[in-house]
Amino acid sequence: MMARHAALRIMMVGFGLVVLLVLSAAHIGYQGSRSIQSLAQQLVREHLLTNEKGSELEASIERQSEELLNELEGVLATCFVLAFGCATLTIVFITRTLRRLEWQTEELNRVSWNMLEDQERVARRFSHEMHDELGQALTGLKGMAKRLPAAEFEVRRKEFVEILDEVLTGVRELSQLLRPVILDDFGLDAGLRWLIERFAQRTQIDVEYNSNYAGRASDAIETHLFRITQEALTNIARHSGATRARVKLEATRTTIRLRIEDNGRGLGGHDLNQPSLGMVGMRARARHLDGILVVDTGELGGVRILVEAPLKEAEDSAEQKDTSVAGG
């Protein structure tokens, strides 16, 4: 805020000096014209006053001098209006730009703090899951293996396998919590299909998904668009009261576009100037892709989120395929 006021003061002082210089130049010209007129009239009076031609010359000089003075007054007024108008427009533009920068700075600060909280929350959950479920399961399995006579191993093999299956399920869930493997192995389209299927099963909200893009985009695009979709679906389940949703991924040669909309309550009383942390995070992700995020009312009657960004293909698709095969 202090930087903003300082910049405004500097700009106002600068334009004030410009206006002052323009007015000073015009005033000097005006005074010079009056001085010339006075000297010319004095010259005529002294040398040609008794001559009829001298009287005509004096009248001509007075008329032309008056016209010059009028023109200078017009120029002076025009300079003042232009300088004042330019100064006003520039100050308005700078004020709006500074407000925009302040708003973005506040958003980035909120995003940074939210990301730190999310990281801590995920780390806490990961720690508890590892200790409470995986740790206990493996400890129990270890105790059973130590106490179990070799002759009874075959009898209790099924119990061992069930415990190991539970451990493996927990490991997969923790892995998906940190980052879905399918996103790295098969790309954005497959990742969104997997996300939407799980969301529909969990919430019983009917989600329609359409895509014309099955390629591999850059890691940043795949990650940010996946997380934006994840956050948008979470908001739909928590706040919209929707029964239907629609997700559409489409790409051209240069642009990738993601639409997410629902048939819920819509924007309603939401203040988009004071968005939720989730919305702030989605905007920040879109900006990171040099793209835009627009929130409005969609065809289904609820909120529609549109993300559009330049399409950047994966730098080394062959390497991604090798990784995919190895991971499989």
Beta strands, then each sheet from edge to edge (+ up, - down):
strand 1: 206-211
strand 2: 244-251
strand 3: 255-262
strand 4: 292-297
strand 5: 303-310
sheet 1: 1+ 2+ 3- 5+ 4-
end
